Amino acid sequence: MTSKEASPRESGSVEHYDVVIIGAGVSGMYAVHHFREMGLSVRAYDGAKDIGGTWWYNRYPGARVDGPGSPYYCYTFSDEFMKEWDWEETQSEWSAVLAYLEYVADKLDLRRDIQFETWVKDVRYDEAAQRWTVETDTGVRASAQFLVCAVGALSTANMPDISGIHDFAGETYHTGRWPHEPVSFAGKRVAVIGTGSSGIQSIPEIAKEADHVTVLQRTPQFAFPAGNRPITPEEMEEARESWETIRGKMLAHPGGFPVDTHTRSALDDTPEEREALYEELWKRGSFHFFLKSYNDIAISEEANQTMADFVRKKIREVVKDPETADKLMPDHFVMTKRPILENGYFETYNRDNVTLVDLREDPIERFTPTSVVTRSGEHPIDMLVLATGFDAISGSMLRLNPKGRGGRSLKERWTDRFHNYLGLTIRDFPNLFMVHGPGSPGVFYNMPLGAERQMAWIGDCIRHLREQGQGAIEPRAESEEAWDNEVAAIANATLFPRTDSWWTGANVPGKPRYFSVYLGGSLYYQRIAEVKDKDYDGFDFEPAHAPEGAGAS
Ligand code: NA7
């Protein structure tokens, strides 16, 4: 690396770095390590008290890895982590994931380059200096040539705007901002709004303790057995021994998981064969249902129907009251909302202390200080749990709202679409890089691995810039348009855009409604490598105004 200084300089009250990273979650932590290894001076800022991002905030009861799970929801860049860290369950609880991230942070001494409890309130590009200026709520100001936004795809809470909600006088919690102090449900009447992953994970836990739980459901969901179980020491040992092969498989798989890609259509099998396979995968639990079944569930309506019918039948088998079971019947294409792994969710409706309100038939009219009122009547409550999700994928970038060339804000650029190139860069915002933002596979890929792969590209780009004596890089308008078309073409060949979901922005009123994730999986990493190999095809460069590293601010 050509950087002359790996430690920051100070001028006046401004600290100077090569790279400022916003966010110290899974991606931001890796960014600190990666750019530091390159010899760059780095500083990360995070509003939380410590590392973890999503895992710092989402500590609601029942919160677990809601995907293919441990031990593969992990960093892959260090063999040592795999050798040393023992995962204990296949669907680790939030506290276990946080413990792993704390171990990584200690091991790499990451915290010395992260400033916690510091909210970045303004970032602006200084065109003359070719640098970003960062203002924080603690008064710390920084300047950096590169800005890496690891702000979280699921970080900005979606708060429902319901009449009287602020008048409700009882305890109110959003699952994505769960308190660090214990929350007691004992003897309380609790209402939960939302039946996505967070609602479906927390409702069974709350129901075990609460006096009564009223579930306010807008959309019934497909949920699959999590199949959580302990990982035996032998299994952990086996994973360690075959780590090289496993990592190779993760890199090859479209979603970044160590399984073979499925190659059969659901329609190639007879109904009996399909039933047998679904039954087997249902028993195994976890994401096997998607990763090891058929390749056209998200593409063909007919294939989709076979899986959807199977799951609906399973829900009916579990839920004893037929009226409640009716309300729980999902009617969208299975998999086109984020698949959910559950631990006793449907059984919870067999308890006497749980009531399901179908908001499609019986909408919320208002809150009072002591109740929620739906069309059919009043439900007195002591506590409100908002499991209402996030302004996902683009929301945290818009909350940061960087100001680029000419002081133009991201909110001004992202009115109709989340314009970007490669899911990494945005025109008018030179030297700014997004991680897991719109236009990238983000939430459709194993996120720690995705962060590593995106960071490798960003690091190469920075190196290229410095080696070529360039001061700034920025995508062309036509590159953004072509990328947008590519993202749309891949998505439109599937059933995903046809369902209202947080993937399509439908959960947030007023948000542009379209599928902004790059669905091509590992193809994405080939595409960004091609761009790099063609000397950053589609980008404009600007020669450095001042010698490398010499900030003008
Ligand atoms: P999700 O999956 O977005 O779920 C939010 C839930 O809240 C969902 O059932 C929504 O219904 C419901 N919701 C949202 N706003 C309202 C209002 N205003 N009224 C009634 N119901 C509402 O968020 P999660 O936190 O559960 O999970 C997010 C991701 O985190 C998850 O997918 C994993 O990747 C980890 P809707 O379906 O929009 O009708």
Residues whose N, C-alpha, C, O or C-beta is under 5 A from the ligand:
A	BS01	NA7	D66 L154 P160 I193 G194 T195 G196 S197 S198 G199 L216 R218 T219 R338 A387 T388 G389 F390 W502 N507
